[in-house]
Amino acid sequence: RAGGGLLASLRARKRGHTREEAEMAEVAGMLHDLLTYVDRNGAAMMTKDGYAILEYEEDENGNWPREWYYDEIHAQVNNVYGYAYVERGFDTEGRLISERYRDRYNKLANNPDGIASWNGYYDSDGNLVITNQYDKDLQNVPIQ
């Protein structure tokens, strides 16, 4: 297992992730994979959504807690929605309870709704209740 952690760490650092991020994924038992869009010749190509490669981690529930977006040469790029990285939190039942968006410089970035970060929980009826949301400047965004 230690060798696998080192290998995951080396792969992650090669892709621009820290050793700590790779080790966290390894310990959490997450699948770490790439989805590359290719043209007819098999070369990576940009999609209409502004990226060619989607890198992601998948947890045991099939959720994607982290996603990274890259261009054809695997350089991090902001997609058409304005972010290059998204991190999600899930409750014990695997339901989405938070999201954070960052740009290719690792700064908070707004999604198309003007939200860079939000948190919530599920009430007894199973409805998502948003408790707070912020924009990229950490200004509170009113909850609709």
C-alpha positions in Angstrom: 0.0 0.0 0.0 2.8 2.4 0.7 4.2 1.9 -2.8 0.7 2.7 -4.2 0.6 5.8 -2.2 4.0 6.9 -3.5 2.9 6.1 -7.0 -0.3 8.1 -6.6 1.7 10.9 -5.1 4.1 11.0 -8.0 1.2 10.9 -10.5 -0.6 13.6 -8.7 2.4 15.9 -8.5 3.1 15.3 -12.2 -0.5 16.5 -12.8 0.0 19.5 -10.6 -1.5 18.2 -7.3 0.2 18.2 -4.0 1.5 15.1 -2.3 -1.1 15.7 0.5 -4.0 15.8 -2.0 -2.8 12.5 -3.5 -2.3 10.9 -0.1 -5.8 12.1 1.0 -7.3 10.4 -2.1 -5.3 7.2 -1.5 -6.3 7.0 2.2 -10.0 7.8 1.4 -10.0 5.0 -1.2 -11.0 7.2 -4.0 -10.6 6.4 -7.7 -8.5 9.0 -9.4 -9.0 9.2 -13.2 -8.9 11.2 -16.4 -11.4 11.7 -19.1 -9.8 13.0 -22.3 -11.8 14.2 -25.3 -10.0 13.3 -28.6 -10.4 14.1 -32.2 -10.5 11.5 -35.0 -6.8 11.2 -34.9 -6.7 10.5 -31.2 -5.3 13.8 -30.2 -6.7 15.7 -27.2 -9.1 18.4 -28.3 -11.0 21.2 -26.6 -14.7 20.9 -26.0 -17.3 23.6 -26.3 -17.2 23.7 -22.5 -13.6 25.0 -22.7 -11.5 22.0 -21.7 -10.0 18.9 -23.2 -9.2 16.9 -20.1 -11.3 16.3 -17.0 -9.5 14.9 -14.1 -11.6 13.7 -11.2 -11.8 11.7 -8.0 -14.7 9.3 -7.4 -15.6 8.1 -3.9 -17.2 4.8 -2.9 -20.7 6.3 -3.5 -19.9 7.3 -7.1 -19.7 11.0 -6.2 -17.0 13.2 -7.6 -15.6 15.2 -4.7 -13.0 16.9 -6.9 -12.7 17.9 -10.5 -9.9 19.6 -12.4 -10.1 21.0 -16.0 -7.2 21.1 -18.5 -6.4 22.0 -22.1 -4.9 19.7 -24.7 -1.4 19.8 -23.2 -2.6 19.2 -19.7 -2.3 22.8 -18.5 -5.0 23.8 -16.1 -7.6 26.0 -17.7 -10.8 27.8 -16.7 -13.8 26.2 -18.3 -16.6 28.2 -19.9 -18.3 28.3 -16.5 -15.4 30.3 -15.1 -13.5 27.8 -12.9 -10.7 25.2 -13.3 -11.3 23.2 -10.1 -14.4 22.3 -8.0 -14.4 20.6 -4.6 -17.6 19.1 -3.2 -18.6 17.9 0.2 -21.1 15.2 0.9 -23.0 14.1 4.0 -22.9 10.5 5.4 -25.7 9.5 3.0 -23.6 10.7 0.0 -25.7 13.8 -0.7 -24.1 17.1 -1.9 -23.8 19.6 1.0 -21.1 22.0 -0.2 -19.1 23.3 -3.2 -16.1 25.5 -3.7 -14.9 26.7 -7.1 -11.4 27.9 -8.0 -9.7 29.3 -11.1 -6.5 28.1 -12.7 -4.5 30.3 -10.2 -6.3 28.5 -7.2 -8.2 31.7 -6.4 -11.9 31.5 -5.6 -14.0 31.8 -8.8 -17.7 32.4 -9.3 -19.8 29.8 -11.0 -22.4 31.1 -13.5 -24.8 31.9 -10.6 -22.2 34.2 -9.1 -21.4 31.7 -6.3 -17.8 30.7 -5.4 -18.7 28.7 -2.2 -21.8 27.4 -0.5 -22.7 25.1 2.4 -25.9 23.4 3.4 -27.6 20.4 5.0 -30.7 18.3 4.4 -33.8 18.7 6.6 -35.9 15.9 7.9 -37.9 15.9 4.7 -34.8 15.4 2.6 -34.7 18.9 1.2 -31.4 20.7 0.7 -31.2 23.8 2.9 -28.5 26.3 1.9 -27.0 27.9 5.0 -24.6 30.3 3.4 -23.1 31.2 0.0 -20.3 33.6 -0.9 -18.8 35.1 -4.1 -15.2 35.1 -5.1 -14.5 38.1 -2.9 -16.0 36.3 0.1 -19.0 38.6 0.1 -22.2 37.0 1.4 -24.7 36.2 -1.5 -28.3 36.3 -0.5 -30.0 32.9 -0.5 -32.9 32.7 -2.9 
